[in-house]
């Protein structure tokens, strides 16, 4: 159901994505083997959510759908970016500022040193990768980072917004076909390039004279600076699902979706079905969108108000939850004694309450005010 330019079921999918990410951060991310020491009092005993980080990829697919949907309701490139800034920046400021204050007041163990930093707070408002700053200003001794590690996913999002809005306003009629071909092409070229470079560093059968410095430089730029290449396939899945949902060029959409799924599998070793791999969870994401498009009535149960409302506020929930939540777990979970593993559930509820209140009383009013002032 589309309501106030929102699609209820996508908000429910956002809830699924953010819940999986939160469970990952509260039970799996900050304990060995991913982290050197456990920041949870319960250690790694409940490390059952190691695949929860794929909620970010699910967010990327949702974002691809939503941005394609938004572009069709936007008059110009400038208006699109005004809408994005209005949507992203107020929440980022609020959540980053709260993170800074909480850590300066409560993090006596210095669990996350970067979250104490004013310069990291300021830099996080740019949505850029820290590596861009370090590469552009290499002579600077001022090192910056995100104030919250989970902010890394915002930079691929920004790159996608630029690519999608550019393709759309250059040629609206062929937008989806053009951006899909572009994405498939850059993924293929990058995959081929990496295979060649890896061969140069091992057997070098082709006899190419490429220095290790050049190889490492390419890998740095493609993984740390323009990492959109690594995640573009998820965004394009969402774009193609939007076209399938809008009932335009259905045959082309299905063909391109199958090609994208094949690319995902082959580039991540997904055709090794002898063991379960994280990439196989993409099938679940894929099926959820197929269900949304072809069996919407059967999925009405997931659009219940509590679930979809949390999904609406999932952006600020994503921004606020990780380091503050882990700090609270580290400091207070042991008051539950042998039931310390239950404490993250209370943290999740606390974060949800914050996100809902922030969205309703701060972010939404600010957004409406800015739209009246900036978008005509």
N, C-alpha and C positions, 0 to 999 in steps of 0.2 A: 504494500500500500504506500502511495506517495502522499505525504502530508507535510505542508509548509516546506516544500522543496526537500524533504527528507524521505528516505525509503526505510520504513520501520525495520524490515528484516536485516538490512545492512547495519543498523544500529545494534541489533541483537548479535550480529556476527562480530561487531566491534567488542561487545561484551565478552564473547568467547575468546577473542584474541588477547584482550587485556588481562583476563583472568589467567590465561595460560602463561603470559609473561610474568605476572605477579607471583604465581606459584613457582616458576623457575627462579626468580630472584630471591624468594624467601626460603627455598629449600635446596636449591641445586647450585646456583651461580657462585655463591661465596663459601664454598667448601672444597676440599681436594676431591678430584684432581684438577679442577678448573682454577681454584685459588690455592695458594701455598698453605694457608691455615684456614680453619673454619671460623667464620664470624658468627655462626649460630651456636648457642649453648648445646643444642642437640646434635651437633656435628653433622656427619653425612648419613646418619641412620635413616633419614626420610628423604633421601635424594632420589625421588621417584619422578621428577619433573624435568629431566635433563633435555627433553625435546620441547619444553615450553617456550624456548626462545624462538621457535618457528612461528609463534604468534606474531612476530614482527613481519615475517613474510606474508602472513595472512592479512595484516594491516596494509601491506603494499598492494595486494590484489584488490582489496576494498578501495584503496585510494585510487587505483587505476579506474575502477568503475565510477567512483564519485567525481573524479576530475573530468572524465569524459562527459558525465551527466551535467556537471557545472558549466563546462565550456559551451554546451548547446544553449545555455540560458544566460550567456554573457555576451555583451555587445562588442567589446574591444579587448585587445591585449592588455591595455593599461587598467581597465576595469577589473579584469581577471586578477591581476596582481594586487590591486587595491583590496579585493575581497580576500585574497590569501593572507595578506599582511594583517588585515583586520581580524581574521580568524586565528592566526598563529601568534602574533606578537603579544597581545595582552596576557594570554595564558602563560606564555613563556616568561614574561616579566614577573608575574605574580608567583609562579612556582619556583623560579630561580631565586627570587628574593627571599621567599620563605625558606628555601633550602639553605641559603647563606646564613640567615639568622639562626635557624635551628642548629646548624653545625657550630657556629661560633658560640652558642650558649650551652650546647649539650655534649658535643663530641670531645670529651676530655681525654679519650684514648687515641685521638687522631686517627680514627679508622679510615676516613676519607679526607686526606689532607687537602685535596683539590677543591673540596666543597666549602672550605673556609676562605677561599680566595675571592677578593673583590674583582680582580682582573678576569678570573674565570667566569664570574657572574656577568660581567660586561660582555665578554667575548661570546658567551652562550647566546646572547640576544641577536647575534649576527646569523645564526643557523649554519655557519660555515664549518668545515673541517679544520681542526687546529693545524693540520699539516699544511693547509693553504697559507696560513699566516707565517708559519715557520719557513716555507719555501719562498714566499714572496719577500720576506724580510729576514734573510738568513743571518745577517750580521747582528740582529737584535739579540740581546741577552734575556729578553722578556719572554719566557715560555708560558704558553697558555694551554688550557684544556677545557673540556666541558665541566661545568659545575656538577653535573650528574652524568655518569657514563652512558646511560640509556639514550642520551640526546644524539648519539651517533647516527641514529636512523633518520634524523631530520634532514641531513645533508643529501642523501639519495632522494628523499622526497622533493627537496627544492630543485634538484637537477631534473627530476621528472616533470615538475611543474613547468620549468623553462622549455624543455623539449616538447612537451605536449601542447603548451600554449603557442609555441612558435609554429609547429606543424599545423595546428588548427587554424590560426588566423592567416597563414600563408595560403592554405587550400582547404576550406571547410568541407567541400564535397568529398574529397579523397583522404581526409584526415586519418581515418583508422587504417586504411590500406597503407598509406605512406609511412605512418609511424611504426606499423608492424614490420614492414619490409626493412626500414632503417634499423629497428631493434634486432631483428634476426641477422642482418648483415654485420652489425658491430659485434654481436656475440660470436658469430662464426669467425670473423677476422681476428678477434681477440683470442679465441680458443686455438685457432691455427697458429697465431703468433707465439702463444705461450708454449705450444707443443714444439715448435721449431727452436725456441730459446732454451727450453729444457734439454732438447737434443744436443744443442751446441755445448751445454755445460756437462754433458755426459759423453756420448760416443762421437758426436759431431760428424755424423755420416755425410752430411751435405758439404762439409768442409768450409763452413762459413766463418769469416773472421770478425766475430762480434765480441767485444770486450765484456768482461763481467760487470764492469761499471755501467755500460750501456744497458745490459740486461736487467740489472737491479734497478736502474733508473726507470725503465719502462714499467716494471712490476710495481714500483712505488707509485708512479703516476696513475696507473690503472686500478690499483687497489686502495690507495689512500686519498688521492685527489679526485679522480673521476670514477669513483666506485659505483656510479650509476650503472656502468656496464655490467657489474656483477649482479645487480638486482633488477635490471630493466625488464627481464622476462616476466617477473611477477606483476609489475605495473601493467604490462601489455596484456597479460591474461585478464586483468580487470577491465581494461579498455575493450577487449574482444567480447567479454561477457556482457558489457553494456550494449554493444552492437547487437548481440544475440537477443538480449532482453528487449531492445527497441524494435526487433523484428525486421531489421534491414540487412540485406545481403547475408542471409542466414547461412547459405552454403559456404560463402567465403569465410565467415566467422568460424564455422566448424572446422574447416580445413586448416585455418591459421592456428586455432586452438590446439588441434592435434599436433601441428608442427612445433608449437611452443612447448607442449608437454613432452614431446620426443626430445627436444633440445635440453629441457631440464633433466630428463632422465640420463641421457647420454653424457652430459657434461658433469654429472654428479655420481656416475657409476650406478645409476638406478636400475640398470638392466641386470644387475646381480641379484636375482630373486632368491638366492640360497640363504640370505640373511636379511633381517629387517633393517632398513637404513632410514635416517631422518628424512631423506628426500621422498620416501614413500608416503609420508604424511601429507604431501602435496595432493595426493589422490583424494584425501578427505576434504581438503579445501576446494578442490575441483568439483567434487560431488555435491558439496554444500551449495555452490553456485548453480550447478545444473538443477538441483532441487528447487532453488529459489526461482529459477526461470521457468521450469516446466511443471513443478508441483507446489506452487505457492500456498494453496489452501492447506495442504498437508503440513506445511511448516508454520502455520499461523500461531501455533502454541509457543513458538520462541519469541513472538513479538509482544509478550505480556509486558505491561508497563514497567515493572521493576527492572527487567532485563534491558529493554530498549532504552529506558531513561539513563541507565548506567552507561550504555553504549554511546549515547549522545554526549556524555561528559567524559568519554574515554581519553580524549586528548590530554586534558589536565590531569587525569588519573595516571596516565602514562608518564607525564612530566614529573609528578610529585612523588611517585611511590617508591622508587628503588632505594636510593641511599638513605633517605629518612626512615623508610620501613626497616631496612637492615640495621640501622643504628638503634631503633627502638627494640628490635628483636635481640640484638646483642646486649643491650642494657637491662632489659626487663623480662625477657622470656623465662629466665631461671626462677622467677618468683612463683611460677606454676609447678616447680619441682619436676617430678617425673613426667608431667604433662606439658613440659615446655614447648613441645612441638605443636600444641594447640594455639599458642599465642599468636602466630602469624595470621590466623583466621580473624582475630580481633583487630590486627593491624590492617588487614584487607578491608574490613568493615569501616574502620576509621578513615582510611584513604578514600573509600567510596563516598562516605558522608562529606568529606572535604570537597571532593570533586563535584558532587551534586550541588552543594551550597555555593561553591565558587562559580559554577556555570550559571546557576539561576540568578544569583544576586550581584555578581561582579562581571563575569565575561560576557554574558548575553546582553545586559544593559549597555556595557561599553561598546560592544559590537554594533548594536542598533544605533547608538549615537554616532559612531564613526561612519557607518554606512550613510546616514542622513547627511552628514557633513561632506563626505568625500566622493560618494557615488550618486550621480544624478541620472 
